[in-house]
């Protein structure tokens, strides 16, 4: 009897469908590409967070005698830059600046853009027209040119870079959020919630957001790699993080004249940007596939 009960419980458990997010996690755990990308990003983030303890030298301390030491030099595993500063230390510390400048604008855009998009899509009418036409003004400009223009007007600095890139990404998220909200609010369960007397706040919180935040999250994750590249590009042009701070784009700028003397050392910041961007792209692709239940 005990055996039969155990078998019956196992069959009932197997027949019970997994929750949506549990299914997403199950699919992510079985995607080797996503797991590798997530592992690489975890190492990059941890190395940036632990930079004060992992960096062997002060990233701002240099030595003219050790300028442009090659990779593998004694005491400097990844060589030194044009001022004799340890490249490993600067790459570790630079990851902090690059990740902050790349992730913060997307996070701000996710929060602000989701709110504005859901508001425009649910209320509609004049509110929708006002919000969406305002977003279209910013969306009409290429992301690179808009980021350069805003950064040029605000001036260099990490805070201004975050503000400029947030303005670039908010309209993109608003469009996705508004489109998802318009599709969802026409479904039967929203009409049933209205008929039952539920208020606007309750409908938005319990019925609307639960179904539109998924697509918004997936889209926002695809923008992280672009944000990192744009932030590094602004620093490379002198419109982002300012010296002597360590930031991968700024390091590319200061090392560009040294490529004819030691080509490998100047390539290291670019390689770090490339690997980080590719890892974010692969992770966002895996997240999109895992959240596509129809797939």
N, C-alpha and C positions, 0 to 999 in steps of 0.2 A: 504493500500500500504506500509505503514511504517512497519507494522507487517511482511508482506511478505518479505521485504528487510532484516529485522533483521533475520528472519528464514533462508533466503538464505545465509547470511553472516556466520551464525552459522554453517550451513551445510558445507560451503566451508572451514571454519576453521577446522572443525572436519575431513574433507577429506584430509587436507594438512598434509603430514607426518612430524613428528618431526625430527629435526636434530639429528645426531648421538649422540653428547654429551648431548643433552637435553634428549634423550632417556635413556642414561646411568644414568643421574641424576634421572630421573623418576623411573627407576628400583631400584636404590640404596635407594631412599626414601621409597620404599615399601618392603624393606628387614629388618625385625626387628632385626635379628642377627647382621647385618652390622651396623645398627643404634646404637645398644647397644655398640658394639665394638668401634665404632667411638666416642661415648660419653665417654667411659672409657678412651680412648686415649686422648681425649680433656682435661679431668680432670687431667690426668698424666702430660701432656705437660704444662698446665696452672700452676699446682702446682710447677713444676720445674722452670718455668719462674718467678713465683712470690715467690720463696723461700726466698729471702731477707726480704719480708714482712710477709710471712706466718710462717716462722720458729720462734718458741718461744725463742730459745737460739742460741748462737754461736755454730756452729757444731763442732768446734775444742776445745771448752772449756769443760774441764772435772773436775771431783771431785772424789778422791779416796774414800771418805766417801759414795758416791752414786753409787758405782760400781754394775752393773748388777741388778739394781732395776727392779722389775717385771712390766709387763704391767698393767697400771691402777694406778701406784704410784702417790701420790699427786704431782702435778707440772710437772709430766712426763707421759703423756698419754700412750706412747708406751714403757716406761721404759728407761733404760740407757745401754750403752755398757760396755765393760770390763775396760774402763777408766773413766766411769761415765759421758760420753757425751750423751746428749739427743738424743734418737733414732729417734723421729719424725723429729727433725731438720736435722739430718744426712740423713734420707731417702729423705727429700725434696731436700736438696742440692745434694745428690747423684744421684737423677734423672737427674740433669743437665749433669753431667759427663757421665752417662750411655747412655743417649739419644744422646749426641754429638758423643760419641765413636761408637754408633750403627748406627745412621742415616747418618753421614758424609761419611763413606766409601761407602755406597750404592749410595749416591748422586754422589760422584766422579765416581764410577763405571758406573752409568747410563750415565753420560756425556761423559766420555772417551770411555767406551765400545760401546756406540751407534755410536760415530764417527768412531771408528776403524772398527766396524762390518759393517756399511753401506758402508764404503770405500772398505773393502774387498769384500763384496757381489756385489757391483755395478761395480767395475773395473775388478775384477776377475784376472785370469792369475797368473803371478808371484807375484803381490801384495797380492792377496788372499792367495797364498801358504805361503808367508813370514809371514803375520800377523797371520794366523790361526795355522801354525805349532809352532810359538812362543807362542801363547796362550795355545796350547796343552801341552807344557812343564810345565807350571804352573798348568794347569787343571789336570794333571796326579797325582798330590799330593793331599791327603785328605786335606780338608780345615783347619781342626784343626792343623795338623802337619805343614802345610805350614805357618799358622799364628804364631805358636810357634817358628818355625825356623827363620822367618823374624824378629819377635820381639826380639828373643834372640840375633840376630846379630846386630840389631839397638839399643837395650837397652830399659829399661822401660821408660814410659812417655806417656802422652795422644797423642802427635803429632806422635810418633813412632807407637802407636797402630792404629791410623787412617791410616798411610802409609801402615802398614802391612796388615790390613784388606782390604784396597783399592786394593792392589795387589792380594789378594785372590779373590775378587769379579769381577774385571775387565774381566778376561777371561770368566767367566760365562755369563756376559752380551754380550760380543763380539760374542760368539757362537749363542746366540738367535738373536742378531741383524743381523748377517751375514745370518743366515737361513731365517729370515723374508724378508730380502732384495732380496735374490736369488729368493724367491717365487713371490715377488711383481714385480720385474723388468721384468719378462717374460709375464706380462699381457698386454692386447691390448692397454690400454690407455697410457702406457709407450712408446710402439712402435709408437702410434699416435703422442705423444709429440715429439719424435725424428724425425718423418717424417715431422712434421710441422716446423722443424728447431730450436726447443728449445735447449738451451745449457745445458751442464751437470749440472751447478749450479742451473739453473731454474728447471730442472727435479727433482733433488734431493730435493730442497727446497719445491716445490709446489706439487709434485706428490708422491715422494718416502717417505719422512719423515712423511707425513700426514697419511700414511698407515702402517708404521712399528713402529712408536713410541708407539702405543697402546699396542701391544704384549710385547714390551720391558719394558714399564711402569708396566704392570701387573707382569711380571717376577721379576722386580726389587723390587716391593712391597713385594713379597714373601720372599725376602732375608733379609728384615729388622730384623725379629725376630731372624734369625740365626746370623746376625751381632751383635745384642745385647747380645746374649748368648756367642758368641766368645769373645767379648770385656770384658764381665764380667769374663769369664774364664781366659783370659790373666791377668786381675787384680788379680784374685784369686791365680794365680801361681806366682805373683810378677813380671810379664812382662808387665803390663799395667800401670794404674794410680798408682802413688806412694803415701805413707802416707805423711802428715796427711790428704790428700784430702779425701772427702767423695765420695765414688763410691760403688755401690751395690755389685759388685764382690769382691772388696777389703774389704768391711765390712764383707762379708761371711768368708773371710780368717782370719781376725783378731778375729772374734767371734767363730771360729770353736772349740776352746778349751773350750769355755764356755757352750757348749751344754749340758754338764752333770750337770751344776749348774742351768741353766735357759734355758730350751729348746725352749721356745716360742720366746724370744728376738732374738736369732741367726737365727731363721727361717724367720724373717720379711724381710730382704733383698732378700732372695730366693723367698719369696712370691711375692715381687714386680717385680722381674725379670720374674717370671712365668706369672703373670697377664699381664704384658706389652707384652710379647712374644705371648701369646694366643690372645690378642686383635689385635695385628698386623696381626697374621695369619688369624683370622676371617675377618678382614677388607680387606685383600688382596684376600681372597676367594670370598667375596662379590663383590669386584671390578672386578675380573675375570669373574664372572657370569654375571654381569651387562654389561660388554663390549663384551660378546659373543652374538652377535645379533642372530645368528642361534639358540641359546638356547631359 
